[in-house]
Amino acid sequence: MVGSGRKSEKTIHHQFDPSDDSVTLETVLNMIENLRKKHPDREVFFDGDEYSICSRPKHGKHGAHRRS
């Protein structure tokens, strides 16, 4: 991450081949749902830049509020 000032805690769980037409939105959403169930302590998301399903640790209640 640029400008974050700390090492990224992102984990890549699955990277897709952008030219693979067999990958559907349903496939991606099912993989995300399964990873969320398997790792409830992590925020699971699709990273469009890396064409991958990733996760990072969820922050506690205090970390959810950001200062402007």
C-alpha positions as CSV (number, residue, x, y, z in Angstrom):
1,M,0.0,0.0,0.0
2,V,1.4,3.4,-0.9
3,G,1.4,5.9,1.9
4,S,0.1,3.5,4.6
5,G,3.4,3.6,6.6
6,R,3.2,0.0,7.6
7,K,3.7,-3.4,6.1
8,S,0.6,-4.8,4.3
9,E,-1.2,-7.6,6.2
10,K,-3.0,-8.8,3.0
11,T,-3.0,-12.5,2.2
12,I,-3.8,-13.7,-1.3
13,H,-5.9,-16.9,-1.1
14,H,-6.5,-17.4,-4.8
15,Q,-5.3,-15.6,-7.9
16,F,-7.3,-15.9,-11.2
17,D,-6.1,-15.9,-14.8
18,P,-7.8,-12.8,-16.3
19,S,-8.0,-14.7,-19.7
20,D,-9.9,-17.7,-18.2
21,D,-13.4,-17.4,-19.4
22,S,-14.6,-20.3,-17.2
23,V,-14.4,-18.2,-14.0
24,T,-17.9,-16.8,-13.3
25,L,-19.1,-14.2,-10.8
26,E,-20.9,-17.0,-8.9
27,T,-17.6,-18.9,-8.6
28,V,-15.8,-15.8,-7.1
29,L,-18.7,-15.0,-4.7
30,N,-18.9,-18.6,-3.5
31,M,-15.1,-18.7,-2.9
32,I,-15.4,-15.4,-0.9
33,E,-18.3,-16.7,1.1
34,N,-16.4,-19.9,2.0
35,L,-13.3,-18.0,3.0
36,R,-15.4,-15.7,5.2
37,K,-16.8,-18.7,7.0
38,K,-13.4,-20.3,7.3
39,H,-11.7,-17.1,8.5
40,P,-14.3,-15.0,10.5
41,D,-11.6,-12.9,12.0
42,R,-10.5,-11.7,8.5
43,E,-12.0,-9.2,6.0
44,V,-12.2,-11.2,2.7
45,F,-12.4,-9.2,-0.6
46,F,-11.7,-9.3,-4.3
47,D,-8.7,-7.3,-5.4
48,G,-9.2,-6.2,-9.0
49,D,-5.7,-5.0,-9.4
50,E,-4.3,-8.4,-8.6
51,Y,-7.3,-10.3,-9.9
52,S,-7.3,-12.3,-6.7
53,I,-9.3,-13.1,-3.6
54,C,-7.5,-11.7,-0.6
55,S,-8.0,-11.1,3.1
56,R,-6.6,-9.0,5.9
57,P,-7.2,-9.0,9.7
58,K,-10.4,-7.3,10.8
59,H,-9.8,-4.4,13.1
60,G,-11.5,-4.1,16.5
61,K,-14.3,-1.6,17.2
62,H,-11.8,1.2,17.9
63,G,-10.0,0.6,14.6
64,A,-13.2,0.8,12.6
65,H,-13.5,4.6,13.2
66,R,-11.1,6.6,11.3
67,R,-10.1,10.2,12.0
68,S,-10.7,12.8,9.2
